[in-house]
Amino acid sequence: MKKPKAQPNTLSQPIRVARLNARKPVQFDLQPEAALRSELAQDLGITALRKLRFHGELRPFGQRDWEISATLGATIVQPCAVTLEPLTTRIDERVVRRYLTDLPDPQGLEVEMPPDDTQERLGDMIDPGAVALEALALALPVFPRSETAALPGDGVITAAPEGAAPIVDERPKPFAGLAGLRDKLLRDQDKS
């Protein structure tokens, strides 16, 4: 009896292009265990990654090219940008990547983004796990904000460690005296 193959502790699932059948799509369904989701959350700089599923297929696209067509589903927790309270967000996105043999290599020091950002150069391997991680990173809310988060009445957020007074604009700035000293030195030089 054959033992089931153990899942590696990584989201990476590279598929060798040379072994692909040009008439048959390859199905994949990536659903990492809790330990890996915890590592991924730490790598992404979020509080938690409660659920993650990336499923779809790698199929032929044209004569020599390939396409990943998949669905990304994730439930993430990250701090609210205003209150720092945990904020849960659901992400559901359709993901398409096209791997093209004739995509030109970028030339020169400055490289412009192609108009179609789903296109990539076809290499020896295609990794649905890497695509999933990239798509998740791009889908994360940049400024997560709870619906109940509100700014104070004056619209200014102030923060200070417990027991310390927040910096107020009316207070003198530590380097403000340096400008006066510079002006005095310049005046003294002009008199000489």
C-alpha positions in Angstrom: 0.0 0.0 0.0 1.3 3.4 -1.0 1.7 6.1 1.7 0.0 9.4 0.9 2.5 12.1 0.0 3.1 14.6 2.8 2.2 18.2 2.0 5.3 20.4 2.2 5.2 23.3 4.7 5.2 25.8 1.9 2.7 27.3 -0.5 5.1 26.9 -3.4 3.9 24.1 -5.8 6.0 24.5 -8.9 5.0 22.7 -12.1 7.6 21.8 -14.7 6.5 23.2 -18.1 8.2 20.4 -20.0 5.9 17.9 -18.3 2.7 19.6 -19.2 0.3 18.0 -21.7 -0.8 20.7 -24.2 -4.3 19.1 -24.5 -5.0 18.6 -20.8 -5.4 21.3 -18.1 -3.8 20.8 -14.7 -6.2 21.4 -11.7 -4.9 22.7 -8.4 -6.5 23.5 -5.1 -4.1 25.0 -2.5 -5.5 25.2 1.1 -2.6 25.6 3.5 -2.8 24.3 7.1 -2.9 26.6 10.1 0.9 26.6 10.8 1.7 27.7 7.2 -1.1 30.3 7.3 0.4 31.7 10.5 3.9 31.9 8.8 2.3 33.6 5.7 0.5 36.1 7.9 3.8 37.0 9.6 5.5 37.4 6.1 2.7 39.6 4.9 2.7 41.8 8.0 -0.9 41.0 9.0 -2.2 39.8 12.3 -3.8 36.5 11.1 -4.7 34.6 7.9 -7.7 32.6 9.1 -8.5 31.0 5.7 -6.8 30.7 2.4 -7.8 28.9 -0.7 -6.5 29.2 -4.2 -8.1 26.9 -6.7 -8.3 26.8 -10.5 -6.4 25.3 -13.4 -3.3 25.8 -15.5 -4.3 25.3 -19.1 -2.9 25.7 -22.6 -3.2 29.2 -24.1 -2.5 29.4 -27.8 0.2 27.2 -29.4 3.0 27.4 -26.8 1.7 29.5 -24.0 0.0 28.7 -20.7 -2.6 30.4 -18.5 -3.6 30.2 -14.8 -7.2 30.9 -14.2 -8.1 30.7 -10.5 -10.1 32.0 -7.6 -8.4 33.4 -4.5 -10.4 33.3 -1.3 -9.0 34.5 2.0 -10.1 35.8 5.4 -7.5 38.1 7.0 -7.2 40.0 10.3 -5.2 43.2 10.5 -5.3 46.2 12.8 -7.6 49.1 12.0 -5.4 52.0 10.9 -7.3 54.4 13.2 -8.1 52.4 16.3 -5.7 49.5 16.0 -8.5 47.1 16.9 -8.5 43.8 15.0 -10.3 44.1 11.7 -11.4 41.0 9.7 -11.6 41.3 5.9 -12.8 38.8 3.4 -11.0 38.7 0.0 -12.5 37.0 -3.0 -10.7 37.6 -6.3 -10.5 36.1 -9.8 -6.8 35.7 -10.8 -5.5 35.3 -14.3 -1.8 35.0 -15.3 -0.6 34.3 -18.9 2.8 32.8 -19.4 4.0 33.8 -22.9 7.0 32.3 -24.8 7.5 35.4 -27.0 7.3 38.1 -24.3 10.4 40.2 -24.8 12.9 40.7 -22.0 13.0 44.2 -20.5 15.9 46.2 -21.8 17.8 49.1 -20.2 17.7 50.5 -16.7 14.2 51.8 -16.8 11.4 49.3 -17.5 7.8 50.3 -18.1 5.0 48.1 -16.9 3.3 46.3 -19.8 -0.3 47.4 -20.4 -1.5 43.9 -19.6 -0.2 43.0 -16.1 -1.5 39.5 -16.4 1.4 38.6 -18.8 4.6 37.0 -17.7 7.5 35.4 -19.5 7.3 31.6 -19.7 10.1 29.9 -17.9 10.9 26.3 -17.0 8.4 26.3 -14.1 5.0 27.8 -13.2 4.2 28.1 -9.6 0.5 28.5 -8.6 1.5 28.9 -5.0 3.7 31.9 -5.8 0.8 33.4 -7.9 -1.5 32.9 -4.9 0.9 34.7 -2.5 1.4 37.6 -4.9 -2.3 38.0 -5.6 -3.0 37.9 -1.8 -0.3 40.5 -1.1 -1.8 42.8 -3.8 -5.3 42.4 -2.5 -4.6 43.3 1.1 -6.3 46.6 2.2 -3.6 49.3 2.4 -5.5 51.4 4.9 -7.9 49.1 6.8 -10.5 51.0 8.7 -13.3 49.8 10.8 -16.8 51.1 10.0 -17.1 52.3 13.6 -13.7 54.1 13.6 -14.1 57.8 13.9 -11.6 60.7 14.2 -12.0 63.0 17.2 -14.2 66.1 16.7 -11.3 68.3 15.7 -10.2 65.7 13.1 -6.7 65.4 14.6 -5.4 62.1 15.9 -3.0 62.5 18.8 -1.1 59.6 20.5 1.4 59.4 23.3 2.7 56.7 25.6 0.6 56.3 28.8 1.5 59.1 31.2 3.2 61.3 28.6 1.6 64.4 27.1 1.3 64.5 23.3 3.4 67.0 21.4 1.4 70.2 20.8 2.2 72.6 17.9 2.4 75.6 20.2 5.4 74.2 22.0 8.8 75.3 20.8 10.5 72.9 18.4 13.9 71.5 19.5 15.7 72.8 16.4 13.9 76.1 16.1 16.8 77.8 18.0 19.3 76.6 15.4 17.8 78.8 12.7 18.3 81.8 14.9 21.9 80.8 15.6 22.6 80.3 11.9 21.2 83.8 11.1 23.3 85.4 13.9 26.5 83.6 12.5 25.7 84.9 9.0 25.2 88.4 10.2 28.6 88.2 12.1 30.3 87.0 8.9 28.8 89.9 6.9 30.2 92.4 9.4 33.7 91.0 9.1 
